[in-house]
Amino acid sequence: MQSTTDRKAAIRKFKEREPLRGAFAVRCLATSRVWVGSSPNLDAAKNGLWFTLRLGSHPVKSLQSEWNAHGEAAFQYEILEKLESDLHPMTVGDLLKEKKSYWVAQLAAYPLY
């Protein structure tokens, strides 16, 4: 059994970790349609995206309708590009927008948000 100090140390370590930032794609395997987004936290982006899609309340109607038609099993979340962790915080937002635009053009995809 884990001691209280080990548990607290593990929690602290988890909270101190740097989230992955970058661009991602959501692919519908049934129709080959692709949506691209970017996020300062890629893990949270997937969780939030799947949550809103399961609820049927995603704001991108084309994505929600594909999800409703084909189901969760037909979708894939893919990290396209990760940003460096040592970037200045003031540049992260603009860089994420740039990466999103780049990947939308590269993949002929639909933008998320």
Protein Blocks (a to p, Z undefined) as FASTA:
>chain_A
ZZfklmmmmmmmmmmpccdedddddddfklopacddddfblklmmmmmmmmmmnopafbl
klmmmmmmnojmlpccddfbdcdfkbcfklmmmmmmmmmmmmmmmnopaceZZ
